[in-house]
Structure formats: structure tokens, C-alpha cells
Amino acid sequence: MLLPASVSHIRAFRRSSWQIPAERNQGLTGVWTAGRKIASIGVHARDWVTWHGFALNVSVDLSYFDLMVPCGISGVVMTSMERETATRIPLADAFLAAATTLADVFGLEPHDLPEDRLPLHAPAVAERIATT
């Protein structure tokens, strides 16, 4: 199944200045590049409640993936934007590209929210993004 978020990630990578070739891996979710998984997408449902989201590996210690079976896929090789470009990519730049692309896919317009309208943990996350 190709989820809209997967389509948006592929579009973001193809249009980005980072020049990371994005692809699908038939039968598996996420975004791949040269056979390595760079973004994960998940959906979960329990007690009539659904959760969904994605994780884009921007700049991460990839050795942690050696301690698990990422996404339940044996033998998967995980990668990051930093590894693929050999360049440190500011988290804020990756965040903005993802937000803009998702808005485009779903026909929305991104905008800033006042801090008092953000979830409790969001100000700390926003500060971390701004300082990386």
C-alpha cells in the first residue's frame, strides 16, 4: 500500500536541493534510496483510536538500528539524509520541507501556531529544531 505520506516524502526528496534519489520498495512502506530505508511510516489502531506518523532520518546515529529489526524487516539497512549527502542538514530545513510537502499533498497551507496552541511538548521540540 502506498500511503499519501510516502508519496509526499518521495516528492520532497525529488524536489529538494539535497539530491537524494527516492524510491519505493515494493511491498514495504516508507521511503528508500539505493535500497536503504531513509523514512518510516506507520499506522496503528486500538480501541477505535488511530495513530499515524512518519520518521525521517535526517541526522541520526545509525548504529542504534543494528540493535533492532527496524520496522520488523530483517536485513534492512537504514540510512539518513546526512549519510546520503555527506552533509549536515539542519533539522529545521528538513522539518520545513516535510511540512510544506505534506501541506501540498493534502491541499493545505502551512502556517505558524502561537505557542499556547501547541501540544505541551511542542515548544521543547521547536526549540531543539531551531538550534540544530
Backbone hydrogen bonds, N-H to C=O, Kabsch-Sander energy under -0.5 kcal/mol:
donor,donor_aa,acceptor,acceptor_aa,energy
3,L,1,M,-0.7
6,S,3,L,-0.6
7,V,3,L,-1.9
8,S,4,P,-2.5
9,H,5,A,-2.2
10,I,6,S,-2.2
11,R,7,V,-2.5
12,A,8,S,-2.7
13,F,9,H,-2.6
14,R,10,I,-2.3
15,R,11,R,-2.3
16,S,12,A,-1.3
19,Q,16,S,-0.8
20,I,13,F,-0.6
23,E,32,W,-2.6
25,N,28,L,-0.5
26,Q,24,R,-0.6
28,L,25,N,-2.7
31,V,39,A,-2.0
32,W,23,E,-2.6
33,T,36,R,-2.9
36,R,33,T,-2.1
37,K,77,V,-2.3
38,I,31,V,-2.6
38,I,36,R,-0.5
39,A,31,V,-1.7
40,S,55,A,-2.7
42,G,53,G,-2.6
44,H,51,W,-2.8
46,R,49,V,-2.6
49,V,46,R,-1.5
51,W,44,H,-3.1
53,G,42,G,-2.0
55,A,40,S,-2.6
57,N,38,I,-2.5
57,N,55,A,-0.6
58,V,56,L,-1.2
62,L,60,V,-1.1
64,Y,61,D,-1.3
65,F,62,L,-1.2
66,D,63,S,-1.3
67,L,64,Y,-1.5
68,M,65,F,-1.1
72,G,69,V,-2.4
73,I,70,P,-2.3
74,S,72,G,-0.8
76,V,73,I,-1.6
78,M,76,V,-0.6
79,T,37,K,-2.5
81,M,57,N,-2.5
82,E,58,V,-2.4
84,E,80,S,-2.4
85,T,81,M,-2.0
86,A,82,E,-1.8
87,T,82,E,-0.8
89,I,87,T,-0.6
92,A,129,I,-0.7
93,D,90,P,-0.6
94,A,90,P,-1.8
95,F,91,L,-2.8
96,L,92,A,-2.4
97,A,93,D,-2.2
98,A,94,A,-2.4
99,A,95,F,-2.8
100,T,96,L,-2.6
101,T,97,A,-2.2
102,L,98,A,-2.7
103,A,99,A,-2.2
104,D,100,T,-2.0
105,V,101,T,-2.6
106,F,102,L,-2.2
107,G,104,D,-0.9
108,L,103,A,-3.5
117,R,114,P,-2.3
118,L,115,E,-1.4
122,A,119,P,-1.4
125,V,121,H,-1.7
126,A,122,A,-3.3
127,E,123,P,-2.2
128,R,124,A,-2.0
129,I,125,V,-2.5
130,A,126,A,-2.3
131,T,127,E,-1.4
132,T,129,I,-1.1
